[in-house]
Each structure stands twice: as structure tokens, then as C-alpha cells.
Amino acid sequence: MSRKGLLTTITLITFTIACATAFTISASYAKQGNVPAKATFAGGCFWCMEEAFEKVPGVASAKSGYTDGHVKNPSYEAVSAGGTGHTEAIEVLYDPSVISYEQLLKVFWKNVDPTTQNRQFCDPGTQYRPAIFHHDETQRRLAERSKSSVMGSKTFSAPITTPIVKASVFYAAEEYHQDYYKKNPLRYKYYKWNCGRAQRLAELWGES
């Protein structure tokens, strides 16, 4: 079952809490004198990718959004229709003194099906294509090395097709998408289970 039909309008209270959380994260980094590093990944449903990365120590935030398309400021409706060229993605801000980019790559692989191109789990279409978006030459090199390591360490029933692409403009998704797994836990868990995401990941990578 896809996510369509599960979305609800965000309330003013939820919006206020989300803004306060974002402000707290920024203030915390400013106080510590740290500048968070950035990483961008696509792995199908951005709700699920947010949950996976925000649980990782050293990750300050994972923002849902759209990237790698040809339309400015796309809406969820336009992206989900498949006509903007974008894919759902997350922008991760992290503290490199706590977690490295290489470690983030390991989190990425364990949360995608790298053998499918224009779909992830129950969500078909180019708007759900997985990818690693590098922001500089170092990230590109580490991503290529990581991909080669995965290809050499595990045998899949099909080739690994996940591309490594230069990062382009990232557009934040609508506020009701941000931290959806926290705001709407029951709907989120219902979607995730019916989509078969956890089951397929366990089949590919083993139980975490």
C-alpha cells in the first residue's frame, strides 16, 4: 500500500514545535562553535529515510525534500505525479567529529534496496529512485569506494544499480512531511509495514 491517502494537514501547534526544534539545533551548534556537515541521500519514501538517519548519533537533523529535477520549487503533488524529474530525498546535517561520512554511507546502504532503479519497495516511479548525491570530490570518492565495498562483500540476486550523482538544488518538502514518523506514528507504521520496507531490508541485509 502506498502513502497516498495517509497524509493529514499539519496543525499550528505541530508547526510551532517543528520550528522550535530546528531553532534549538541551530543554536546548539552555534554555541558549540561547530559547523554541521551536509550529506544528501535518496532512498524512496523520505519519511522512512528521515527516521533511519535521525536515530544515528551525530546526526543533527534529516530534512525531507526533493532534488535532481528540472522544476523550481516543486510541490509534493507535482513530484509524486512524476513530471518534475525530482526524487524524494533527505538532506542530512551531521557532526563529523561524532560520525563520519563513511559511516553515513553504511547507514544509507542498509536502508535501501540497491538492486532497483525507479522504485523502492511498494513505491514505483522515478520520484522514488535511490541515489547518493555527493557535495564535493571527497564525498564522491568515498561513495564510490563504499559502493565497491558493498558489491564485493555481498551477493545480491540482481546487480547494484544505485547511482552516485553530483548534488544539485535541494528543495525542502512541505512542513507536514517533516518528521512525519513522529507526528503521525500510527499512520507511518501502517504505511511502512504495508509497503514491505522492513521485510525487504531484512531479506537483503539481515535483521539489524
C-alpha positions in Angstrom: 0.0 0.0 0.0 1.4 3.4 -0.9 1.4 6.6 1.1 -1.4 8.2 -0.8 -4.5 8.7 1.4 -2.4 8.7 4.6 -1.4 12.3 4.6 -3.0 14.8 7.0 -2.8 18.6 7.3 -0.3 19.8 9.9 -1.7 21.8 12.8 -0.3 25.1 14.0 0.9 23.5 17.2 2.9 20.9 15.3 4.4 23.6 13.1 5.4 25.7 16.1 7.1 22.7 17.7 8.9 21.8 14.5 10.2 25.4 14.2 11.3 25.4 17.8 13.2 22.2 17.3 15.0 23.5 14.2 16.0 26.7 16.1 17.3 24.6 19.1 19.5 22.5 16.8 21.0 25.6 15.1 21.5 27.4 18.4 23.2 24.3 19.9 25.7 24.2 17.0 26.4 27.9 17.2 27.0 27.7 20.9 29.5 24.8 20.5 31.2 26.6 17.6 30.5 23.6 15.3 29.5 23.9 11.7 27.5 20.8 10.6 28.5 19.0 7.5 25.9 18.1 4.8 25.0 14.8 3.1 22.2 14.1 0.7 20.6 10.7 0.0 17.6 9.3 -1.7 16.1 6.0 -0.7 12.4 6.0 -1.6 10.0 7.4 0.9 11.7 10.3 2.7 9.7 9.7 5.8 11.5 6.4 6.3 14.9 7.8 5.4 14.4 10.6 8.0 13.6 8.0 10.7 16.6 5.9 9.8 19.1 8.8 9.9 17.7 10.8 12.8 18.3 7.9 15.1 22.0 7.9 14.4 24.3 9.6 17.0 26.0 12.6 15.5 23.1 13.4 13.1 21.6 16.8 14.0 18.7 16.6 11.5 17.4 14.9 8.4 15.1 17.1 6.3 12.7 15.7 3.7 12.8 17.3 0.3 13.1 17.0 -3.5 16.3 17.1 -5.7 17.7 16.2 -9.1 14.8 17.7 -11.0 14.2 20.4 -13.5 11.3 22.4 -12.0 11.8 25.2 -9.4 10.1 24.9 -6.0 8.2 21.7 -6.8 5.2 20.7 -4.8 4.6 17.2 -3.4 1.7 16.7 -5.8 3.9 17.7 -8.8 6.8 15.5 -7.7 4.6 12.5 -6.9 3.0 12.8 -10.4 6.4 12.1 -11.8 6.7 15.1 -14.1 9.3 17.3 -12.4 12.3 14.9 -12.6 12.8 15.1 -8.9 13.3 12.2 -6.5 12.3 12.2 -2.8 15.5 12.8 -0.8 16.8 13.8 2.6 19.3 16.5 3.5 21.4 15.3 6.5 23.2 17.7 8.8 25.8 15.9 10.9 28.7 16.5 13.2 31.8 15.0 11.6 33.6 14.8 14.9 31.0 12.3 16.0 30.1 10.4 12.8 32.0 10.2 9.6 30.6 10.4 6.0 31.8 6.8 5.6 29.6 5.8 8.5 26.6 7.6 7.0 27.1 5.7 3.8 26.8 2.5 5.7 23.5 3.7 7.1 22.3 4.6 3.6 23.0 1.2 2.1 21.3 -0.7 4.9 18.2 1.3 4.3 17.7 0.9 0.6 17.2 -1.8 -1.9 20.2 -1.1 -4.2 19.0 -3.6 -6.8 16.1 -1.5 -8.0 16.3 1.7 -10.0 13.0 3.6 -10.5 11.2 2.4 -7.4 11.8 1.5 -3.7 9.7 -1.2 -2.1 5.9 -0.5 -2.8 6.5 2.9 -4.3 7.1 2.9 -8.1 8.4 5.7 -10.3 11.5 7.8 -10.9 10.4 10.1 -8.0 11.4 7.2 -5.7 14.7 6.3 -7.3 17.6 5.8 -4.8 20.8 7.7 -5.2 23.8 9.1 -3.3 24.3 12.8 -4.0 27.9 14.0 -3.4 28.7 17.6 -2.5 32.4 17.5 -3.2 35.1 15.3 -4.6 35.8 13.7 -1.3 32.2 12.6 -0.9 32.2 11.3 -4.4 35.4 9.2 -3.9 34.1 7.8 -0.6 30.8 7.0 -2.1 32.4 5.1 -5.0 34.6 3.2 -2.6 31.6 2.4 -0.4 29.6 1.1 -3.4 32.5 -1.1 -4.5 32.8 -2.5 -1.0 29.1 -3.4 -0.9 29.4 -5.0 -4.3 32.4 -7.1 -3.2 31.1 -8.1 0.2 27.6 -9.4 -0.5 26.0 -11.3 -3.3 22.6 -10.0 -4.4 20.2 -11.7 -6.8 20.5 -8.6 -9.1 23.2 -6.0 -9.9 23.5 -2.9 -7.7 22.2 -0.1 -9.7 22.2 2.8 -7.2 23.8 5.9 -8.9 26.3 8.3 -7.4 25.4 11.8 -8.6 26.6 15.3 -8.1 24.3 17.1 -5.7 22.0 19.8 -7.2 19.4 22.1 -5.7 17.5 20.6 -2.8 14.0 21.9 -2.1 12.6 21.2 1.3 9.3 19.4 1.3 6.1 20.8 2.8 6.2 21.1 6.6 3.7 18.3 7.1 6.2 15.9 5.6 9.0 16.9 8.1 9.3 14.3 10.9 6.2 12.6 9.7 7.1 9.4 11.6 7.0 11.4 14.9 3.9 13.5 14.1 1.8 10.6 12.8 3.3 7.4 14.3 0.3 5.1 13.7 -0.2 6.1 10.1 3.5 6.0 9.5 3.9 2.5 10.9 0.9 1.3 9.0 2.3 2.6 5.7 5.8 1.3 6.4 4.6 -2.2 7.3 2.2 -2.5 4.3 4.8 -1.2 2.0 7.1 -4.1 2.9 10.1 -1.9 3.5 11.3 -3.5 6.8 10.7 -7.0 5.5 12.6 -6.4 2.3 15.5 -4.7 4.1 15.8 -7.7 6.4 15.8 -10.0 3.4 18.6 -8.0 1.8 20.8 -7.1 4.8 19.7 -9.4 7.6 18.0 -8.4 10.8 19.5 -5.3 12.3 
